Each structure stands twice: as structure tokens, then as C-alpha cells.
């Protein structure tokens, strides 16, 4: 009997000791994160930002590192899950009014003056400090995000009020920005990847390995967790998994069929369609089969394509990840419609009407995973064969394996290009026969070849809108007369200007553009936007809106900052004109400096 009592007290003491150790564990406070964000907000040097992030991550545990990675991009989840608070500005204003005990009218006036609800909170004085941990704040934000149904807005307001009251004003500033999707610290996931390397190694030598891991899971939080948990010893390529999108491969450019053949030799060519690039995931291993469609920028767009789900379910595979292009077509003529028509399918309401008005065909062009095995390291020929085999006994109406042609010489490629142009397409994609699928990479395994247009520049450029200028003359009534666009510099994680655009839009489109820009306007120049002071727009916008610009040629300019260095002039677009928006692309997926440099070199090559 004594032995049992003794054992009981020994176990009790051990348990109490464990609790004491657990309670004494040094958790990171959210206020510590907020203070670092506060420093980053006024810094334009990417190296300084990276250093601050890496030092912060060094002090975190793996779960905290994961949360900090999400928080720093204004998210709670990876992009394929998404973060949707549905917490509008008017709700935020009501909460701030209650916290600061001043009128809504005064809050609105301050907001109009400084353009940021978070900064209004920052100057409050309801609490000097806060002990809420990073994980506690994250859990409470998750709880707020999940509130739905009748009375949800009132309940959200109360939960947000309680959370902000438990935080100091600086911390509250960043929470309200996360809730209203206006965090905008001025860096992207690429800076975080550098910070992970600095955290582990003290330099950026691990960037390539960490980015490869990120390319296969598209979850910056998970990458942060692994980097913190395992360090350098366990940085390894993550196996792809159905339901988690892979960052897509991209194609390089060359100016002529002969250049393509000189570069990669014998190859295959496929029509270049202008639609939604989709990554299709199929999983029949559970009780209920699941089909997911992810966009080019890794957003779950499954709600857009209910008409394709039944077709995908018929594919003879237990597990599948494949890529394709979804294109809307005219039901009367059977011809494809322009991209700006296809993009009208991007809606959450009225899907049934959209299906009727804009039916889709999905053309599959690659296979990434099949029945428990990755095919990324299989050759282009091997992947194609496996993809075709899936459809030997199944010929759906609206899903097809894209046609392709084996190419032996430049003459064959030139003829095939002309065939596709005559069919109303913009060109072809040429693929190296023995190439593997390199997730998240742009290289000469795939090459875009397009038709020639007037002028020297044979391609369009996807630019990011950085601000706009007040209109004069007729456009004075619109409040906008031109807009500034830039491109992404991945190496520096910044946006650099390349053109001032004033043509290509109707009156209605100018009015619509101003509304779009005003939703994301910034009273000061964003720290990740590099612009010559003589080109500064009247209204700055945070770099989010991607649009396609056509120009006659790329020239060198002392004014624009795209590619500009101490020794080199920047790039500019001659006679730029607006073509359309690219809602399927994020700002960091806009045309890069590297691509513009290539296009500049190629445009005069015959």
C-alpha cells in the first residue's frame, strides 16, 4: 500500500514540476513582433528588413515562426486556404470609436487625413503594454475569422474590441491592418525565404534550398516551421501532396523559330491558349472524392468550375495533380473568346448563369503527380505519355489533353506557329523533350514563341499599377488621366517603374480604374516602390493590381527605375497602352526585370 502512495506522490510531483517548467517557458509576446513590424515599416533596405526578420525568428519557437511568417504577409493561412475576415472598414471604425471613446465622425476625418486606421489606434492610450503571446493572438484571430451566420458582424466587432483592448496601441495597429487586409509591410515571401536562411546560417546561402522546398508546398508558414524545427540538417525537398498546390513552372522567351531550335534542338510544340491556367487536384482515396482547382497564384478557385468537377471525377486515377488551361468558348461558333471574357467566370455568385453564358473547355498540358507518385522528375515525354494514358478509355466533352506536334527543325516550328496564329491563338509553347518539371522556375525547358506585331516588341508585359495622375481636359471630370506602372525585381523584392500609361481605355474604364486604385491608395510612397521623384504620381497605390500593357518597344530611360543601376539606365516602354487586367496574377508574378532585360535584348534580333 505504501509503495502505491509513494508512487502517486512521486508522479504528482513530477506532473507539478512539468507544469512549472511549461509555465516558465519563455513565449514570444505579440508586442515584440509588433515592435519589429514598426521598425520595418519605415525601412526601404531589403537587407535591413531581412536582418530584423531573421533576428525575430531566431527568438521564436517553430510554431511562433510559422505564425510570424503568416502575420508578416497579413495572413493567417497559406494562399490556397486563404484568409477571409469579412471585416469591413465601417466595422473597424465602430470598434476604434469604442476603444478611443471618440465619435465616428472624428475617426472618419482622421482616416481621411492619414489614410490608415491602424495609425489612428497607434496614438491611443488605453494600455501601456500587453502580455498576450503570438499564439494567443493567432488563436483569437482564427476564432474571429470563423464567426459566421446571423449576427456575425456584431459578434466579430465585440471579439475584435476585446482583442484590441488586451493589446497595447502599437500591437493593435497591426491587428486592425491584418483584419482589414491593409498590413503592407513592403516585402514578399522572397524576403522571408532570405530571412530563414539568415536565421539558420547567418547568410543567404540556403536560399536556393529553402525556395525549392517552398516551390513544392506553397506554404510559407510551413517552410518557416521546418526551418526553425530542423535547421540546416533537415532542409530537404518536400514531397508534393494532393490538395496542396505546387508553384507552377514558367516559360522563357525567344524571338524566332530558329533561335528555339538552336537552343533546345528537337522538341514538341503546343498551342498557347489565353485562359485561366489551372492546377487540378483529384483525390479519391477518402470516403468522398475531392476535386480542387488552383489558380496560377495558388488561390483555391474550385467554386468557379462546378461544371468541370464531374468530368474530372471520371478520370481513371485515384490521386492526380495535373495542369491545364481553361478557356471559355462561344457556344454558337465553337471559337474561343478573349481572355477578358473568360475572366468573367471569376465570380462567387451567379455561377450557374456564367456556366450557361461562358462554357469552358479545359486543355491539360502536364502531369505532376499520379497515384501516390510524383512525376516531377520524369521527362516531358514520360509525363505526356502518362497523361495521355489516363484518357485512352475516356473521352470527356470538356476536358482534353492539349494537342502537340513533334518539331525537328525551324521550318516545321515556323509553320506550326503560323497555323496556330491563323486559328486565332497568340502563339505556341515549345518544350524540351528530356526536361523535368521544375516547380516555381522559369527557364528554357519551356519557351514561348509568339506572333510578330507592329513595332519591335513581340510580346506584352504584365505590369503592376503603382499610382495615378489627376486628369486634365476631358479626363479632369474622372479625377484620373494617366497611371504609373512598374515591374517586379525578385532579387531585391521591390517594384520599379517602367511606364506612364495614358491610352488604351474607354471613359468607363478610366472611372473604374480610379475606383480600383482608391481602394488601395497610400498617402505616402510605399517602401517597396522605387520611383524617380519627377515621376511621382498624384496618388500612390500599394502594388496589387496587375494589368497587361502593350508597347512598340523597350527603350533605355534616365527617368524610370526598372533595371536602373549606377552604371546603367533604366528600361521604359515606348507608346504603352492598356490591354486588360490580370486578376489571375499576383503582383510578384508580374513581368520581372530579368524578363524585360531579355525582351530588350531580343526585340532587335532578327
Residue pairs with C-beta under 8 A, 6 or more apart in sequence:
27 61
27 64
27 133
27 134
27 135
28 59
28 60
28 61
28 64
28 133
28 134
29 130
29 131
29 132
29 133
29 134
30 130
30 132
30 133
30 134
30 136
30 137
30 167
30 171
31 129
31 130
31 132
31 167
31 168
31 170
31 171
32 56
32 59
33 56
33 68
33 71
33 134
33 174
34 168
34 170
34 171
34 173
34 174
35 170
36 52
36 53
36 55
36 56
37 72
37 174
37 185
38 170
38 173
39 52
40 49
40 52
40 53
40 185
40 186
40 187
41 185
41 186
41 527
42 527
43 49
43 52
43 186
43 527
44 186
44 527
44 528
46 187
46 191
46 194
46 492
46 493
46 494
49 186
49 187
49 191
50 191
50 194
50 195
50 198
50 204
51 198
53 72
53 191
53 192
53 195
53 198
54 195
54 196
54 198
54 199
56 68
57 65
57 68
57 195
57 196
57 199
57 224
57 227
57 228
58 199
60 68
60 134
60 228
61 228
62 224
62 225
62 228
62 229
63 135
63 225
64 134
64 135
65 224
65 225
65 227
65 228
66 221
66 222
66 224
66 225
66 228
67 134
67 135
67 138
67 221
68 134
68 224
69 192
69 220
69 221
69 223
69 224
70 76
70 77
70 78
70 138
70 220
70 221
71 134
71 138
71 174
71 178
72 183
72 185
72 187
72 192
73 183
73 188
73 189
73 192
73 220
74 83
74 177
74 178
74 181
74 182
74 183
74 184
74 185
75 83
75 178
76 83
76 138
76 141
76 142
76 145
76 178
77 83
77 221
78 218
78 219
78 220
78 221
78 222
78 244
78 298
79 218
79 297
79 298
79 299
80 218
80 219
80 244
80 245
80 294
80 298
80 299
80 300
81 300
82 299
82 300
83 145
84 145
85 144
85 145
85 156
85 179
85 180
85 181
86 156
87 144
87 156
87 160
87 179
87 180
88 180
89 117
89 180
91 153
91 156
91 157
91 160
92 117
92 160
92 176
92 179
92 180
93 104
93 107
93 108
93 111
93 117
94 104
94 157
95 157
95 160
95 161
95 164
95 176
96 107
96 117
96 120
96 121
96 176
97 103
97 104
97 107
98 161
99 121
99 124
99 126
99 161
99 164
99 165
99 172
100 107
100 120
100 121
100 124
100 126
107 117
107 120
110 120
111 117
111 120
114 120
114 523
115 521
115 522
115 523
116 177
116 182
116 523
117 176
117 177
117 180
117 182
118 172
118 173
118 174
118 176
118 177
118 182
119 173
121 164
121 169
121 172
121 173
121 176
122 169
122 170
122 172
122 173
123 169
124 169
124 172
125 169
126 165
126 169
127 165
127 166
127 167
127 168
127 169
128 168
129 168
130 166
130 167
130 168
130 171
132 166
132 167
132 171
137 163
137 167
137 171
137 175
140 159
140 163
141 163
141 175
141 178
141 179
143 159
144 156
144 159
144 160
144 163
144 179
147 155
147 156
147 159
160 175
160 176
160 179
163 175
164 172
164 175
164 176
167 175
174 183
177 183
177 184
184 522
184 526
184 542
186 526
186 527
186 528
187 493
187 528
188 493
188 588
189 214
189 220
189 588
190 211
190 490
190 493
190 588
191 493
192 220
192 224
193 207
193 210
193 211
193 214
193 220
193 223
194 204
194 207
196 206
196 210
196 223
196 224
196 227
197 203
197 204
197 205
197 206
197 207
197 210
198 204
199 227
199 228
200 206
200 227
200 231
200 232
200 235
201 232
206 232
206 235
209 235
210 223
210 227
210 235
211 440
212 237
212 439
212 440
213 223
213 226
213 235
213 236
213 237
213 238
214 220
214 223
214 247
214 440
215 246
215 247
215 439
215 440
215 441
216 237
216 238
216 239
216 240
216 246
216 247
216 439
217 223
217 238
217 240
217 241
217 244
217 246
218 244
218 245
218 246
218 247
218 298
219 244
226 234
226 235
226 238
227 235
239 374
240 246
240 321
240 368
240 369
240 374
240 376
240 439
242 281
242 282
242 283
242 319
242 320
242 321
242 369
243 281
243 283
243 290
243 292
245 279
245 281
245 294
245 298
246 279
246 321
246 368
246 376
246 439
246 440
247 298
247 439
247 440
248 277
248 279
248 296
248 323
248 439
248 440
249 437
249 438
249 439
249 440
249 441
249 442
249 445
249 446
250 441
250 442
250 446
251 429
251 442
251 446
251 447
251 448
252 442
252 443
252 444
252 446
252 447
252 448
252 598
253 447
253 448
253 449
253 459
253 595
253 598
253 599
253 602
254 260
254 263
254 447
254 448
254 449
254 602
255 458
255 602
255 603
255 605
256 410
256 449
256 605
256 606
257 410
257 411
257 413
257 414
257 417
257 449
258 410
259 605
260 267
260 410
260 413
260 430
260 447
260 449
261 267
261 407
261 409
261 410
261 413
263 444
263 447
264 430
264 432
264 444
264 447
266 406
266 407
266 408
266 433
267 406
267 407
267 413
267 430
267 431
267 432
267 433
268 380
268 384
268 404
268 405
268 406
268 407
268 430
268 431
268 433
269 404
269 405
269 407
269 413
269 416
269 417
269 428
269 429
269 430
269 431
269 449
270 365
270 402
270 403
270 404
270 405
270 428
270 429
270 430
270 431
271 402
271 403
271 420
271 423
271 425
271 428
271 429
272 420
272 425
272 426
272 427
272 428
272 429
272 448
272 449
272 450
273 325
273 327
273 336
273 363
273 402
273 425
274 327
274 336
274 338
274 339
274 342
274 425
274 426
275 325
275 326
275 327
275 328
275 336
275 339
275 342
276 295
276 296
276 301
276 325
276 326
276 327
276 342
276 343
276 345
276 584
277 295
277 296
277 323
277 324
277 325
277 584
278 293
278 294
278 295
278 301
278 305
278 323
278 324
278 325
278 326
278 362
279 293
279 294
279 295
279 321
279 322
279 323
279 368
280 291
280 292
280 293
280 312
280 320
280 321
280 322
280 323
280 324
280 362
280 364
281 290
281 291
281 292
281 293
281 294
281 320
281 321
282 289
282 290
282 291
282 312
282 313
282 315
282 317
282 319
282 320
282 321
283 289
283 290
283 291
283 318
283 319
284 313
284 317
284 318
284 319
285 318
285 319
289 313
291 302
291 308
291 309
291 312
291 313
292 300
292 302
293 300
293 301
293 302
293 304
293 305
293 308
294 300
294 301
295 301
295 584
296 584
296 585
296 589
297 584
297 585
297 586
297 589
301 346
302 309
303 348
303 351
304 345
304 346
304 347
304 351
305 326
305 345
305 360
306 351
306 355
307 355
307 359
307 360
307 398
308 326
308 360
308 362
308 398
308 399
311 362
311 396
311 397
311 398
311 399
312 399
314 394
314 396
315 390
315 391
315 394
315 399
316 390
316 393
316 394
317 370
317 371
317 390
318 371
318 372
319 369
319 370
319 371
319 372
320 367
320 369
320 370
320 371
320 390
321 367
321 368
321 369
321 370
322 364
322 366
322 367
322 368
322 387
323 364
323 365
323 366
323 367
323 368
324 362
324 363
324 364
324 365
324 366
324 399
324 402
325 362
325 363
325 365
325 402
326 342
326 345
326 360
326 361
326 362
326 363
327 336
327 337
327 342
327 360
327 361
327 363
328 336
328 337
328 341
328 342
328 344
328 345
328 358
328 359
328 360
329 335
329 336
329 337
329 359
329 360
329 361
330 336
330 337
331 359
335 424
336 424
336 425
337 358
339 580
340 580
340 581
341 358
342 358
342 360
343 580
343 581
343 583
343 584
344 354
344 357
344 358
345 354
345 358
345 360
346 583
346 584
347 354
359 398
360 398
361 398
361 399
361 400
362 398
362 399
362 400
363 400
363 401
363 402
364 387
364 399
364 400
364 401
364 402
365 401
365 402
365 429
366 383
366 387
366 437
367 375
367 383
367 384
367 386
367 387
367 390
368 374
368 375
368 376
368 437
369 375
369 376
370 386
370 390
375 382
375 383
375 386
375 437
376 436
376 437
376 438
376 439
377 436
377 437
378 386
378 436
378 437
379 433
379 434
379 435
379 436
380 431
380 432
380 433
380 434
380 435
380 436
380 445
381 433
381 434
383 437
384 404
387 401
388 401
391 401
405 412
405 416
407 413
407 416
407 430
413 428
413 430
413 449
416 428
417 427
417 428
417 449
417 451
420 427
420 428
421 427
421 451
426 450
426 451
427 448
427 449
427 450
427 451
428 448
428 449
429 446
429 447
429 448
429 449
430 446
430 447
430 448
430 449
431 445
431 446
431 447
432 444
432 445
432 446
435 445
435 446
436 445
438 445
442 594
442 595
448 459
450 458
450 459
451 458
452 458
453 550
454 552
455 551
455 552
455 553
455 574
455 575
456 552
456 553
456 603
456 604
457 550
457 551
457 552
457 553
457 554
457 599
457 603
458 602
458 603
459 599
460 548
460 549
460 550
460 579
461 487
461 498
461 548
461 549
461 550
461 551
461 573
461 591
461 596
461 599
462 546
462 547
462 548
462 549
462 582
462 585
462 589
462 590
462 591
463 485
463 486
463 487
463 498
463 499
463 546
463 547
463 548
463 549
463 590
463 591
464 485
464 486
464 487
464 488
464 495
464 543
464 544
464 545
464 546
464 587
464 590
465 483
465 484
465 485
465 513
465 517
465 541
465 543
465 544
465 545
465 546
465 547
466 483
466 484
466 485
466 486
466 495
466 497
466 529
466 531
466 537
466 540
466 541
466 543
467 483
467 484
467 517
467 536
467 537
467 538
467 539
467 540
467 541
468 480
468 482
468 483
468 484
468 513
468 514
468 517
468 537
468 538
468 539
468 541
469 480
469 481
469 482
469 483
469 484
469 500
469 537
469 538
469 539
470 476
470 479
470 480
470 481
470 538
470 539
471 477
471 478
471 479
471 480
471 481
471 482
471 510
472 481
473 481
475 481
475 510
478 507
478 510
478 511
478 514
479 514
480 510
480 513
480 514
480 517
481 502
481 510
482 500
482 501
482 502
483 500
483 501
483 502
483 513
483 517
483 537
484 497
484 499
484 500
484 501
484 531
484 535
484 537
485 497
485 498
485 499
485 500
485 501
485 547
485 549
485 576
486 495
486 496
486 497
486 498
486 529
486 530
486 531
486 543
486 561
486 562
487 495
487 496
487 498
487 562
487 590
487 591
487 592
487 593
487 596
488 494
488 495
488 587
488 588
488 589
488 590
488 591
488 592
488 593
489 495
489 496
489 562
489 563
489 592
489 593
490 588
490 592
490 593
490 594
491 593
493 528
494 528
494 529
494 530
495 526
495 528
495 529
495 530
495 543
495 587
496 530
496 531
496 560
496 561
496 562
496 563
496 564
496 570
496 593
497 529
497 530
497 531
497 532
497 535
497 560
497 561
497 562
497 570
498 560
498 562
498 570
498 571
498 572
498 573
498 596
499 549
499 551
499 560
499 572
499 573
499 576
500 535
500 576
501 549
501 576
501 577
501 578
503 575
503 576
503 577
503 578
504 550
504 577
504 578
504 579
505 513
505 578
509 578
516 545
517 539
517 541
517 545
518 539
520 541
520 542
520 544
520 545
521 539
521 540
521 541
521 542
522 540
522 541
522 542
523 540
524 540
525 531
525 536
525 540
526 540
526 542
526 543
528 543
529 540
529 543
530 561
531 561
532 559
532 560
532 561
534 559
535 559
535 560
543 587
544 587
545 581
545 587
546 581
546 582
546 583
546 585
546 586
546 587
546 589
546 590
547 578
547 579
547 580
547 581
547 582
548 578
548 579
548 580
548 581
548 582
549 573
549 576
549 577
549 578
549 579
550 576
550 577
550 579
551 573
551 574
551 575
551 576
551 577
552 574
552 575
553 573
553 574
553 603
554 571
554 572
554 573
554 574
554 596
554 599
554 600
554 603
555 571
555 572
555 573
555 574
556 569
556 570
556 571
556 572
557 569
557 570
557 571
557 572
558 569
558 570
559 570
559 572
560 570
560 571
560 572
561 570
562 570
562 571
562 572
562 593
562 596
563 570
563 571
563 593
563 596
563 597
564 570
571 593
571 596
571 597
571 600
